[in-house]
Amino acid sequence: MNQKLKQFLQFIVFFGLGVGLMYWQFSRFKPEEKEQFFTALKTANYGWFAVAIIIGALAHLSRAMRWKQTLLPLGHKAGLGSRFYAVMIGYLANYGIPRSGEVIRCGVLKTSDDVPFAESFGTVIVERIVDMVCLGIVFLLVLILEFSQLSSMWVEYIRTPALNWFGHLFQNKTLLIILAAGIILLVVSIFIFRKKISSGIRKKVSGFFNGFKNGLLTVRKLPSPGIFLFHTIFIWCGYLSSLYVCFFCFPTTSGLSIHTALVLLLFGTFGVIFTPGGIGMYQIIVTGVLIGIAPSSQPDAPAFAWLSWGAQVGTVLLFFGISAILRNTLNRSVK
């Protein structure tokens, strides 16, 4: 299949999924909830929204500065302007096709600073491994700090509905037969294609662990590990702070703690993975989780989810343009 056609179809599928989820969320609103949603957005404190955008931009700039640390061991230098522009255009691309930004940002750096694509892409893989480690740390912190709330949400929103669903399923013979037939078909398919499946899984698992190992070895070779660690902490604190300050946009969320923001950061990150920039999925997940852990925020929860997502989009759009304008200036003044 033609590569451009494949990318276009991917965009249609992922973007369509996001739009469909947005429609699904709005279709479930009662008339009074829709009015409440738009009133909340109209009366929100957009000064804090602007602060969230600035914090997000600083986190992205820090990512561009950290990139220098993984390029130097490979013998390559790229100006800060080029790196920042490449990072921002990568984020922008992710709003079209998830995970496409990594490829595009490396292509941009090849064009602007003649950094070989394969080598710059390797540095991006290192970044993704470090991000996975950071996300794992966030997950552990959430478990430690909010275990009781997460346990109650697990019972209310996952375990109980699942048990009820299975209970209804066993009462419906038609659905039970269809499910049993599907399971049998799946088992037979796995048995027939077991060699190909096993080989594919081994390659993916082996590739993941090799990449993880190479990533750790690369981090050990960094010219300034302390600087790399500083930027890593700054980036994730920036993500958390950008989300946290959005609480102050609405009366019912202004008193929520940084612990709540940490929970939303964790679940919101998963939302961004599945649709372009998290469109649709992010709003649904963040709204549900926020209401689950802070029921008093229910009147403003959907508006908060949309505004915090909007801060991320606004950061990318605004600072993509700024990075394009200031690219040459930053290259000359700061390396």
KAGI-V521989 format. One record per backbone hydrogen bond with DSSP energy under -0.5 kcal/mol. CO is the residue of the C=O (numbers start at 1). NH is the residue of the N-H. E is the energy in kcal/mol with one decimal. If there is no record, write none. Layout:
co=CO nh=NH e=E
co=CO nh=NH e=E
//
This chain:
co=2 nh=6 e=-2.6
co=3 nh=7 e=-2.4
co=4 nh=8 e=-2.4
co=5 nh=9 e=-2.6
co=6 nh=10 e=-2.3
co=7 nh=11 e=-2.4
co=8 nh=12 e=-2.4
co=9 nh=13 e=-2.5
co=10 nh=14 e=-2.8
co=11 nh=15 e=-2.8
co=12 nh=16 e=-2.2
co=13 nh=17 e=-2.0
co=14 nh=18 e=-2.2
co=15 nh=19 e=-2.7
co=16 nh=20 e=-2.5
co=17 nh=21 e=-2.1
co=18 nh=22 e=-2.1
co=19 nh=23 e=-2.6
co=20 nh=24 e=-2.3
co=21 nh=25 e=-2.3
co=22 nh=26 e=-2.3
co=23 nh=27 e=-2.7
co=24 nh=28 e=-0.9
co=25 nh=28 e=-0.6
co=26 nh=29 e=-1.2
co=30 nh=33 e=-0.5
co=30 nh=34 e=-2.2
co=31 nh=35 e=-2.0
co=32 nh=36 e=-2.1
co=33 nh=37 e=-2.3
co=34 nh=38 e=-2.2
co=35 nh=39 e=-2.2
co=36 nh=40 e=-2.3
co=37 nh=41 e=-1.8
co=38 nh=42 e=-2.0
co=39 nh=43 e=-2.1
co=40 nh=44 e=-0.6
co=44 nh=46 e=-1.1
co=45 nh=48 e=-0.8
co=45 nh=49 e=-0.8
co=46 nh=50 e=-1.9
co=47 nh=51 e=-1.7
co=48 nh=52 e=-2.3
co=49 nh=53 e=-1.7
co=50 nh=54 e=-2.1
co=51 nh=55 e=-2.5
co=52 nh=56 e=-2.4
co=53 nh=57 e=-2.3
co=54 nh=58 e=-2.1
co=55 nh=59 e=-1.9
co=56 nh=60 e=-2.0
co=57 nh=61 e=-2.5
co=58 nh=62 e=-2.3
co=59 nh=63 e=-1.7
co=60 nh=64 e=-1.8
co=61 nh=65 e=-2.1
co=62 nh=66 e=-2.5
co=63 nh=67 e=-1.5
co=64 nh=68 e=-0.6
co=65 nh=68 e=-0.7
co=66 nh=69 e=-1.5
co=66 nh=70 e=-0.7
co=67 nh=70 e=-0.8
co=67 nh=71 e=-1.3
co=68 nh=72 e=-2.2
co=69 nh=73 e=-0.6
co=71 nh=74 e=-1.2
co=71 nh=76 e=-1.7
co=72 nh=75 e=-2.1
co=79 nh=83 e=-2.4
co=80 nh=84 e=-3.0
co=81 nh=85 e=-2.3
co=82 nh=86 e=-2.4
co=83 nh=87 e=-2.4
co=84 nh=88 e=-2.4
co=85 nh=89 e=-2.5
co=86 nh=90 e=-1.7
co=87 nh=91 e=-2.1
co=88 nh=92 e=-2.3
co=89 nh=93 e=-2.1
co=90 nh=94 e=-1.5
co=91 nh=95 e=-0.6
co=92 nh=95 e=-1.2
co=93 nh=96 e=-2.0
co=93 nh=97 e=-2.1
co=94 nh=277 e=-0.7
co=97 nh=100 e=-2.0
co=100 nh=104 e=-1.9
co=101 nh=105 e=-2.7
co=102 nh=106 e=-1.2
co=103 nh=107 e=-1.8
co=104 nh=108 e=-2.3
co=105 nh=109 e=-1.8
co=106 nh=110 e=-1.7
co=107 nh=111 e=-1.8
co=108 nh=112 e=-2.6
co=109 nh=113 e=-2.3
co=109 nh=115 e=-1.2
co=110 nh=114 e=-1.1
co=114 nh=116 e=-0.6
co=116 nh=120 e=-2.4
co=117 nh=121 e=-2.7
co=118 nh=122 e=-1.5
co=119 nh=123 e=-1.4
co=120 nh=124 e=-1.6
co=121 nh=125 e=-2.0
co=122 nh=126 e=-1.7
co=123 nh=127 e=-1.9
co=124 nh=128 e=-2.4
co=125 nh=129 e=-2.2
co=126 nh=130 e=-2.4
co=127 nh=131 e=-2.7
co=128 nh=132 e=-2.2
co=129 nh=133 e=-2.0
co=130 nh=134 e=-2.4
co=131 nh=135 e=-2.7
co=132 nh=136 e=-2.2
co=133 nh=137 e=-1.9
co=134 nh=138 e=-2.4
co=135 nh=139 e=-2.3
co=136 nh=140 e=-2.1
co=137 nh=141 e=-2.5
co=138 nh=142 e=-2.5
co=139 nh=143 e=-2.3
co=140 nh=144 e=-2.2
co=141 nh=145 e=-3.0
co=142 nh=146 e=-2.6
co=146 nh=150 e=-2.4
co=147 nh=151 e=-2.5
co=148 nh=152 e=-2.0
co=149 nh=153 e=-2.2
co=150 nh=154 e=-2.5
co=151 nh=155 e=-2.1
co=152 nh=156 e=-2.6
co=153 nh=157 e=-3.1
co=153 nh=158 e=-0.5
co=154 nh=158 e=-1.5
co=154 nh=159 e=-3.1
co=155 nh=160 e=-2.3
co=158 nh=162 e=-2.2
co=159 nh=163 e=-2.6
co=160 nh=164 e=-2.4
co=161 nh=165 e=-2.5
co=162 nh=166 e=-2.5
co=163 nh=167 e=-2.0
co=164 nh=168 e=-2.4
co=165 nh=169 e=-2.4
co=166 nh=170 e=-2.1
co=167 nh=171 e=-0.5
co=168 nh=171 e=-0.7
co=168 nh=172 e=-0.7
co=169 nh=172 e=-1.3
co=171 nh=173 e=-0.8
co=172 nh=176 e=-2.1
co=173 nh=177 e=-2.3
co=174 nh=178 e=-2.2
co=175 nh=179 e=-2.7
co=176 nh=180 e=-2.4
co=177 nh=181 e=-2.5
co=178 nh=182 e=-2.3
co=179 nh=183 e=-2.4
co=180 nh=184 e=-2.4
co=181 nh=185 e=-2.5
co=182 nh=186 e=-2.3
co=183 nh=187 e=-2.6
co=184 nh=188 e=-2.5
co=185 nh=189 e=-2.4
co=186 nh=190 e=-2.5
co=187 nh=191 e=-2.2
co=188 nh=192 e=-2.5
co=189 nh=193 e=-2.6
co=191 nh=194 e=-0.9
co=193 nh=197 e=-2.7
co=194 nh=198 e=-2.8
co=195 nh=199 e=-2.4
co=196 nh=200 e=-2.5
co=197 nh=201 e=-2.5
co=198 nh=202 e=-2.4
co=199 nh=203 e=-2.2
co=200 nh=204 e=-2.2
co=201 nh=205 e=-3.0
co=202 nh=206 e=-2.9
co=203 nh=207 e=-2.8
co=204 nh=208 e=-2.5
co=205 nh=209 e=-2.4
co=206 nh=210 e=-2.5
co=207 nh=211 e=-2.4
co=208 nh=212 e=-2.6
co=209 nh=213 e=-2.5
co=210 nh=214 e=-2.9
co=211 nh=215 e=-2.4
co=212 nh=216 e=-2.1
co=213 nh=217 e=-2.3
co=214 nh=218 e=-2.3
co=215 nh=219 e=-2.2
co=216 nh=220 e=-1.7
co=217 nh=221 e=-0.8
co=218 nh=221 e=-0.9
co=219 nh=222 e=-1.2
co=222 nh=225 e=-0.5
co=224 nh=227 e=-0.6
co=224 nh=228 e=-1.9
co=225 nh=229 e=-2.6
co=226 nh=230 e=-2.5
co=227 nh=231 e=-2.5
co=228 nh=232 e=-2.1
co=229 nh=233 e=-2.5
co=230 nh=234 e=-2.6
co=231 nh=235 e=-2.8
co=232 nh=236 e=-1.9
co=233 nh=237 e=-2.4
co=234 nh=238 e=-2.2
co=235 nh=239 e=-2.1
co=236 nh=240 e=-2.2
co=237 nh=241 e=-2.8
co=238 nh=242 e=-2.6
co=239 nh=243 e=-1.7
co=240 nh=244 e=-2.5
co=241 nh=245 e=-2.6
co=242 nh=246 e=-0.6
co=243 nh=246 e=-0.6
co=244 nh=247 e=-1.9
co=245 nh=248 e=-1.1
co=246 nh=249 e=-1.6
co=247 nh=250 e=-1.4
co=249 nh=45 e=-1.7
co=250 nh=253 e=-0.7
co=250 nh=254 e=-1.1
co=253 nh=256 e=-1.8
co=257 nh=261 e=-1.5
co=258 nh=262 e=-1.9
co=259 nh=263 e=-1.8
co=260 nh=264 e=-2.2
co=261 nh=265 e=-2.4
co=262 nh=266 e=-1.9
co=263 nh=267 e=-2.3
co=264 nh=268 e=-2.9
co=265 nh=269 e=-1.7
co=266 nh=270 e=-1.2
co=267 nh=271 e=-1.4
co=268 nh=272 e=-1.6
co=269 nh=273 e=-0.9
co=270 nh=274 e=-0.8
co=271 nh=275 e=-0.9
co=272 nh=278 e=-0.6
co=275 nh=278 e=-2.4
co=276 nh=279 e=-1.8
co=278 nh=282 e=-3.3
co=278 nh=283 e=-0.6
co=279 nh=281 e=-1.7
co=280 nh=284 e=-1.9
co=281 nh=285 e=-2.5
co=282 nh=286 e=-2.8
co=283 nh=287 e=-2.2
co=284 nh=288 e=-2.2
co=285 nh=289 e=-2.8
co=286 nh=290 e=-2.6
co=287 nh=291 e=-2.2
co=288 nh=292 e=-1.9
co=289 nh=293 e=-2.3
co=290 nh=294 e=-2.1
co=294 nh=297 e=-2.4
co=295 nh=298 e=-1.8
co=297 nh=300 e=-1.3
co=297 nh=301 e=-1.4
co=298 nh=302 e=-0.5
co=300 nh=304 e=-2.9
co=301 nh=305 e=-2.4
co=302 nh=306 e=-2.1
co=303 nh=307 e=-2.7
co=304 nh=308 e=-3.0
co=305 nh=309 e=-1.7
co=306 nh=310 e=-2.5
co=307 nh=311 e=-2.0
co=308 nh=312 e=-1.2
co=309 nh=313 e=-2.2
co=310 nh=314 e=-3.2
co=311 nh=315 e=-2.1
co=312 nh=316 e=-1.9
co=313 nh=317 e=-2.7
co=314 nh=318 e=-2.7
co=315 nh=319 e=-2.3
co=316 nh=320 e=-1.6
co=317 nh=321 e=-1.5
co=318 nh=322 e=-1.9
co=319 nh=323 e=-2.3
co=320 nh=324 e=-1.8
co=321 nh=325 e=-1.8
co=322 nh=326 e=-2.7
co=323 nh=327 e=-0.7
co=326 nh=330 e=-2.9
co=327 nh=331 e=-2.1
co=328 nh=332 e=-1.8
co=329 nh=333 e=-2.2
co=330 nh=334 e=-2.7
co=334 nh=80 e=-1.2
//
